[in-house]
Every structure is written in C-alpha cells, then in structure tokens.
Amino acid sequence: MASYHASEKRYSSMLYNRCGRSGIQLPAISLGLWHNFGGVDVFENGRATIRRAFDLGITHFDLANNYGPPPGSAEESFGRILSKDFSSHRDELIISTKAGYDMWPGPYGEWGSRKYLLASLDQSLRRMGIEYVDIFYHHRPDPKTPLEETMGALDRAVRSGKALYVGISNYPAELTKQAAEILRHLGTPCLIHQPKFSMLERWIESGLLNVLGGEGIGCIAFSPLAQGLLTDRYLNGIPSDSRASKPHGFLRPEQITEPLVRKIRGLHELAKRRGQTLAQMALAWDLRHPEVTSVLIGASRSAQVEDAVGALQRLSFEKGELNEIEKILAG
C-alpha cells in the first residue's frame, strides 16, 4: 500500500461535539475496531478503512483488550497502522481501550480488580506501541469487586500517565451515578459512558440518559446500527459476507426473524423518503439526543464509513417522522 498523506480537508466534513462538561470534543461519528480488524481479518483492508476514516475527520478510534479475534489482535493491528501511517498524527487522535471481559487464564484475567485493570492497560499499551491511551474504560460492571476498587484503578491509570481520561461501559443508571461520585471524589471525573443504543435497543432511555446529563458525562453509543440490522444488508436475506454469517460474530441468523425484517423494511422506506440510507437515519436518530456525544460505528470497508459520515447532512427529524418510527417499531 502506498505511503499515506492525510487529507488537508479532513476537518471540513465532520461535526465535533463536546463530551459532557469536559474540554474534549469527539467526532459525531467514531470508528470501533470490535470487528473486522482482528488477526483473522485482512490487514490492508482495515488499514485502508482507518485511513479513509481519518480523511473524513474521524479522530476517535475505539478498542478493547479482547477485540479480535483472537483477543488482543485488534490492538496489535491498530498499533501497526499507527506506526506505518499515523506516527505524525498522534496528537490529533483519541485512542480508547477497555478491560473487563475475559482476557487471560486464571482469576486475574477478567472483571474489575485493580490487578486486572492495570495489568490489562499495560498489555494494551504494549500491543499498540504507545505510551498512553486517551480514554481507558471499565468494560462492564463487576458484581463482586467493590466499586471503590475498580474506580480507584481507573484513577490510578490517569495518575500514572497511562490514560488521560476514564470512562465506563454497560453500567446501569444507578451504578453509573455511584461510579461518577467516587471518581469525582478521587479527582478524576468520569468522562464518558459507552452503552449499547439503537432504535432496536433503547434501555438507556429509562434513566441512564438523565443520569449522564445531570452528571455531565458524555455518551458514546455502541452498536447504533444493531450490528448491521439497521442497514440495507438484511432486507432480502443474509448475505454470505455479512456479520450474521460469520461463525465468531454475535449476530446469529436465527435472530433475523420475519417480523424484524418487516420493521427494518418499514424503516428503510422512511429513510428513502428522507433522502437517506437506513444506516444514516439510524445514526441521526441516536445523535438527536442531546446527551449523545458520538455514535460508534463498525465498518468492514471504507464505503461504509463514507455512508455513515453522510448521516451528518441531515440530523433533524420532523415530529411526524419520529411518530412513524415509533409506529413501525411497535408493529
């Protein structure tokens, strides 16, 4: 692949939103490396996708220790791309990673202990070949470790210089409020929360968004396209190269039922009337919430990133359109 020269127009097409009450602005569209960047994937395809994302103003790249497969390989691939293409752009990037899920054998390889989180962060930095991450998340609540220990480990990550900011993911509303209070007392505010949120997954509307707004915490929604369901990919069956067809994916063929496909087709027709793709409308629907700082997309090719950024051309909804979406989803 030819040497990379970033587009001089890379900041002209992106919207940047302030993350909660912090000084950080995130691109409205961020790129996640949960899928398509692991050791089983084609490296140069992922490299081209990240190049195109940055050319379109996407400055935030989201990882976790276990992303791959195999676990850890997405960070390794991203580290290679950083070294080859982005060494002169590090200060223009927000790089995030997480720890919380099963990563290595034994009792210290998952959940939320201080030992696990800080060891995992060290491993992530080595895999990516960088001195610090911009955001370090606890990936999921740990029901057995005291919250004070987990939040104390996040605070330690910042004070050691290995992370600039900290966040949490998959935390329910009340636990988020408790975590925010502990971090505030420690002097390391919670920057951001990463929950699953889409037109098909709306649990954060029942309390969490209010907590985030009140606490001044940003929100970055993962799976805003419901792992590809809220696109045109599944309107007429399951494509052989889709996420649902991959043996290591989380989206299974049996989940794509006829009633669900009918809803997706209805949303697709509404999106066409709005002059958007279904994916663009789904991203705009998430971003219309004032608490949502960014939406975290996955992409298997550059064209999907381009389509996602196109959502920024129309973010507003008429009341009748929102009512129609609710009617389709209730269908």
C-alpha positions as CSV (number, residue, x, y, z in Angstrom):
1,M,0.0,0.0,0.0
2,A,1.3,3.5,-0.9
3,S,2.5,5.8,1.8
4,Y,-0.2,7.8,3.5
5,H,-0.7,11.5,3.3
6,A,-3.7,12.7,5.3
7,S,-6.3,14.8,3.5
8,E,-5.9,18.6,4.2
9,K,-9.7,18.8,4.2
10,R,-10.2,16.2,6.9
11,Y,-11.8,18.6,9.4
12,S,-14.2,20.2,7.0
13,S,-16.9,17.5,6.8
14,M,-17.1,16.3,10.5
15,L,-19.2,17.6,13.3
16,Y,-17.4,17.6,16.7
17,N,-19.4,17.5,20.0
18,R,-18.3,18.4,23.5
19,C,-18.1,15.3,25.7
20,G,-20.2,16.1,28.7
21,R,-18.7,19.0,30.7
22,S,-15.1,18.2,29.7
23,G,-12.7,20.0,27.4
24,I,-12.7,17.2,24.9
25,Q,-14.7,17.2,21.7
26,L,-15.4,13.9,19.9
27,P,-16.4,13.4,16.3
28,A,-20.1,12.7,16.0
29,I,-19.0,9.5,14.1
30,S,-16.3,7.4,15.8
31,L,-14.8,4.1,14.5
32,G,-14.8,1.0,16.6
33,L,-12.5,-1.9,16.0
34,W,-14.7,-4.6,17.7
35,H,-15.0,-6.5,14.4
36,N,-13.0,-6.5,11.1
37,F,-9.6,-5.6,12.5
38,G,-8.5,-8.8,14.2
39,G,-5.9,-11.4,13.3
40,V,-8.5,-13.3,11.2
41,D,-9.2,-10.2,9.0
42,V,-7.3,-8.7,6.0
43,F,-4.8,-6.2,7.5
44,E,-4.7,-3.9,4.4
45,N,-8.4,-3.7,4.3
46,G,-8.6,-2.5,7.9
47,R,-5.7,-0.1,7.2
48,A,-7.5,1.4,4.2
49,T,-10.7,1.8,6.3
50,I,-8.8,3.7,9.1
51,R,-7.1,5.9,6.6
52,R,-10.4,6.8,5.0
53,A,-12.0,7.4,8.4
54,F,-9.3,9.9,9.3
55,D,-9.5,11.7,6.0
56,L,-13.2,12.2,6.8
57,G,-12.5,13.8,10.2
58,I,-12.9,10.7,12.4
59,T,-10.3,11.2,15.0
60,H,-11.6,8.7,17.6
61,F,-10.7,5.0,17.3
62,D,-12.2,2.7,19.9
63,L,-10.7,-0.6,21.0
64,A,-10.7,-3.1,23.9
65,N,-8.2,-5.7,25.2
66,N,-10.3,-8.6,23.9
67,Y,-11.1,-7.3,20.4
68,G,-10.1,-9.6,17.6
69,P,-10.4,-12.5,17.2
70,P,-8.1,-13.7,18.6
71,P,-8.2,-11.4,21.7
72,G,-5.7,-8.7,21.6
73,S,-5.1,-8.8,17.8
74,A,-7.2,-5.7,17.0
75,E,-4.9,-3.7,19.2
76,E,-1.9,-5.3,17.6
77,S,-3.2,-4.5,14.1
78,F,-4.1,-0.9,15.1
79,G,-0.6,-0.5,16.6
80,R,0.9,-1.5,13.2
81,I,-1.3,1.0,11.4
82,L,-0.3,3.8,13.9
83,S,3.3,3.1,13.3
84,K,3.0,2.9,9.5
85,D,0.6,5.8,8.8
86,F,-0.2,7.9,11.9
87,S,3.0,8.4,13.9
88,S,3.0,12.1,13.0
89,H,-0.7,12.5,13.8
90,R,-0.8,11.0,17.4
91,D,-1.8,14.3,18.9
92,E,-4.8,14.5,16.5
93,L,-6.2,11.2,17.7
94,I,-8.4,10.0,20.5
95,I,-7.5,6.3,21.2
96,S,-9.6,4.4,23.7
97,T,-9.4,0.9,25.1
98,K,-11.2,-1.1,27.7
99,A,-10.8,-4.0,30.1
100,G,-13.5,-6.1,31.9
101,Y,-14.2,-9.2,29.9
102,D,-12.2,-12.5,29.9
103,M,-8.7,-11.9,28.5
104,W,-6.3,-14.4,30.0
105,P,-6.5,-17.6,32.2
106,G,-6.8,-17.6,35.9
107,P,-8.6,-15.4,38.5
108,Y,-6.9,-12.2,37.5
109,G,-7.8,-12.1,33.8
110,E,-11.3,-10.5,33.8
111,W,-13.8,-8.4,35.7
112,G,-12.8,-5.3,37.7
113,S,-10.0,-5.8,40.2
114,R,-7.2,-3.3,40.4
115,K,-4.7,-6.0,39.5
116,Y,-6.6,-7.0,36.3
117,L,-7.3,-3.5,35.1
118,L,-3.8,-2.1,35.5
119,A,-2.2,-5.2,34.1
120,S,-4.5,-5.1,31.1
121,L,-3.8,-1.5,30.4
122,D,0.0,-2.2,30.4
123,Q,-0.6,-5.0,27.9
124,S,-2.8,-2.9,25.7
125,L,-0.1,-0.2,25.5
126,R,2.5,-2.7,24.6
127,R,0.3,-4.2,21.8
128,M,-0.4,-0.8,20.3
129,G,3.1,0.5,20.9
130,I,2.0,3.8,22.6
131,E,2.8,5.4,25.9
132,Y,-0.8,6.3,26.9
133,V,-4.4,6.0,25.7
134,D,-6.7,8.9,25.7
135,I,-9.6,7.1,27.3
136,F,-9.5,3.9,29.4
137,Y,-12.8,2.2,30.2
138,H,-14.0,-0.4,32.6
139,H,-15.9,-2.5,30.1
140,R,-18.6,-3.9,32.3
141,P,-19.8,-3.8,36.0
142,D,-18.2,-6.3,38.3
143,P,-20.8,-7.6,40.9
144,K,-18.2,-8.9,43.3
145,T,-15.4,-6.3,43.3
146,P,-16.1,-3.2,45.4
147,L,-16.8,-0.3,43.1
148,E,-14.3,1.8,45.0
149,E,-11.5,-0.6,44.0
150,T,-12.5,-0.5,40.3
151,M,-12.8,3.3,40.2
152,G,-9.6,3.6,42.2
153,A,-7.8,1.6,39.5
154,L,-9.2,3.9,36.8
155,D,-7.9,6.9,38.9
156,R,-4.5,5.3,39.1
157,A,-4.3,4.8,35.4
158,V,-4.7,8.6,34.9
159,R,-2.3,9.5,37.7
160,S,0.4,7.1,36.3
161,G,0.2,8.9,33.0
162,K,-1.1,5.8,31.1
163,A,-4.5,7.3,30.4
164,L,-5.7,10.9,30.0
165,Y,-9.4,10.2,30.8
166,V,-11.5,7.4,32.1
167,G,-14.9,6.0,31.3
168,I,-17.3,3.1,32.0
169,S,-19.4,0.9,29.7
170,N,-22.5,-1.1,30.1
171,Y,-23.2,0.3,33.6
172,P,-26.9,0.8,34.6
173,A,-28.1,4.2,35.7
174,E,-27.8,3.9,39.5
175,L,-24.4,2.3,39.4
176,T,-23.2,5.0,36.9
177,K,-24.2,7.6,39.4
178,Q,-22.3,5.9,42.2
179,A,-19.2,5.4,40.0
180,A,-19.3,9.1,39.0
181,E,-19.4,10.2,42.6
182,I,-16.4,8.0,43.6
183,L,-14.4,9.3,40.6
184,R,-15.3,12.9,41.3
185,H,-14.2,12.5,44.9
186,L,-10.9,10.9,43.7
187,G,-10.3,13.9,41.5
188,T,-10.6,12.0,38.2
189,P,-14.0,12.8,36.7
190,C,-15.8,10.2,34.6
191,L,-15.5,11.5,31.1
192,I,-17.8,9.2,29.2
193,H,-20.2,6.2,29.2
194,Q,-20.4,3.7,26.4
195,P,-23.8,1.9,26.3
196,K,-25.5,-0.1,23.5
197,F,-28.1,2.2,22.0
198,S,-30.1,2.0,18.8
199,M,-33.7,2.1,17.6
200,L,-33.8,-1.6,18.4
201,E,-32.0,-1.4,21.8
202,R,-33.4,1.5,23.9
203,W,-32.7,0.7,27.6
204,I,-30.7,3.8,28.2
205,E,-33.8,6.0,27.7
206,S,-35.2,4.7,31.1
207,G,-32.9,6.6,33.4
208,L,-29.3,6.4,32.1
209,L,-29.5,9.4,29.7
210,N,-30.9,11.5,32.6
211,V,-28.0,10.5,34.9
212,L,-25.4,11.3,32.2
213,G,-26.9,14.7,31.5
214,G,-27.1,15.5,35.2
215,E,-23.5,14.3,35.9
216,G,-22.0,16.0,32.9
217,I,-20.8,12.7,31.4
218,G,-20.6,12.2,27.7
219,C,-22.3,9.3,25.9
220,I,-21.0,7.3,23.0
221,A,-23.4,4.7,21.7
222,F,-22.1,1.4,20.5
223,S,-24.0,-0.8,18.0
224,P,-26.1,2.1,16.8
225,L,-26.8,0.1,13.7
226,A,-27.7,-3.0,15.7
227,Q,-24.7,-4.9,14.3
228,G,-25.9,-4.2,10.7
229,L,-29.6,-4.9,11.1
230,L,-30.3,-1.2,10.7
231,T,-28.8,-1.1,7.2
232,D,-29.9,-2.4,3.9
233,R,-27.9,-5.6,4.3
234,Y,-30.7,-7.9,5.6
235,L,-33.7,-6.6,3.6
236,N,-33.7,-9.7,1.4
237,G,-31.9,-12.5,3.3
238,I,-28.5,-13.0,4.9
239,P,-25.5,-12.1,2.6
240,S,-22.6,-14.5,2.7
241,D,-20.2,-11.8,3.7
242,S,-22.4,-10.3,6.4
243,R,-21.8,-10.2,10.2
244,A,-24.6,-12.7,10.7
245,S,-22.8,-15.3,8.5
246,K,-19.5,-15.2,10.5
247,P,-19.0,-18.0,13.0
248,H,-17.3,-15.7,15.5
249,G,-20.0,-13.0,15.4
250,F,-22.6,-12.0,18.0
251,L,-25.4,-11.6,15.4
252,R,-26.9,-15.0,14.7
253,P,-29.1,-16.0,11.7
254,E,-31.9,-17.1,14.0
255,Q,-32.2,-13.5,15.3
256,I,-33.2,-12.2,11.9
257,T,-36.9,-13.1,12.1
258,E,-39.6,-12.2,9.5
259,P,-41.3,-9.7,11.9
260,L,-38.0,-8.0,12.5
261,V,-37.3,-7.8,8.8
262,R,-40.7,-6.2,8.2
263,K,-39.8,-3.5,10.7
264,I,-36.4,-2.9,9.0
265,R,-38.1,-2.6,5.6
266,G,-40.5,0.0,7.0
267,L,-37.7,2.0,8.4
268,H,-35.8,1.6,5.1
269,E,-38.8,3.2,3.2
270,L,-39.0,6.1,5.7
271,A,-35.2,6.7,5.3
272,K,-35.6,6.8,1.5
273,R,-38.3,9.5,1.8
274,R,-35.9,11.5,4.0
275,G,-33.2,11.2,1.3
276,Q,-31.0,9.0,3.5
277,T,-29.9,5.4,3.7
278,L,-31.3,3.4,6.6
279,A,-27.9,3.4,8.3
280,Q,-27.7,7.2,8.0
281,M,-31.2,7.6,9.5
282,A,-30.4,5.2,12.4
283,L,-27.2,7.2,13.3
284,A,-29.1,10.5,13.1
285,W,-31.8,9.1,15.4
286,D,-29.2,8.3,18.1
287,L,-27.4,11.7,17.6
288,R,-30.7,13.7,18.0
289,H,-30.4,13.0,21.8
290,P,-28.5,15.9,23.3
291,E,-26.7,13.6,25.8
292,V,-25.2,11.5,22.9
293,T,-21.8,12.9,22.0
294,S,-20.9,10.3,19.3
295,V,-22.0,7.1,17.7
296,L,-19.6,4.3,17.4
297,I,-19.8,2.5,14.1
298,G,-18.1,-0.7,12.8
299,A,-17.0,-1.0,9.2
300,S,-15.7,-3.7,7.0
301,R,-14.8,-1.4,4.2
302,S,-14.3,2.3,3.5
303,A,-17.6,2.8,1.7
304,Q,-19.4,2.1,5.0
305,V,-17.5,4.9,6.7
306,E,-18.4,7.3,3.9
307,D,-22.0,6.4,4.2
308,A,-22.0,6.9,8.0
309,V,-20.5,10.3,7.7
310,G,-23.2,11.2,5.2
311,A,-25.7,11.0,8.1
312,L,-24.4,14.4,9.3
313,Q,-26.1,16.0,6.3
314,R,-29.5,15.5,7.9
315,L,-29.7,15.1,11.7
316,S,-33.1,16.7,12.4
317,F,-36.4,14.9,12.4
318,E,-39.9,16.2,12.0
319,K,-42.4,15.1,14.7
320,G,-44.3,13.1,12.2
321,E,-41.2,11.1,11.2
322,L,-40.5,10.3,14.9
323,N,-44.1,9.1,15.3
324,E,-43.8,7.0,12.2
325,I,-40.6,5.3,13.6
326,E,-42.4,4.5,16.8
327,K,-45.3,3.0,14.9
328,I,-43.0,0.9,12.8
329,L,-41.1,-0.4,15.8
330,A,-44.3,-1.2,17.7
331,G,-45.5,-3.1,14.6
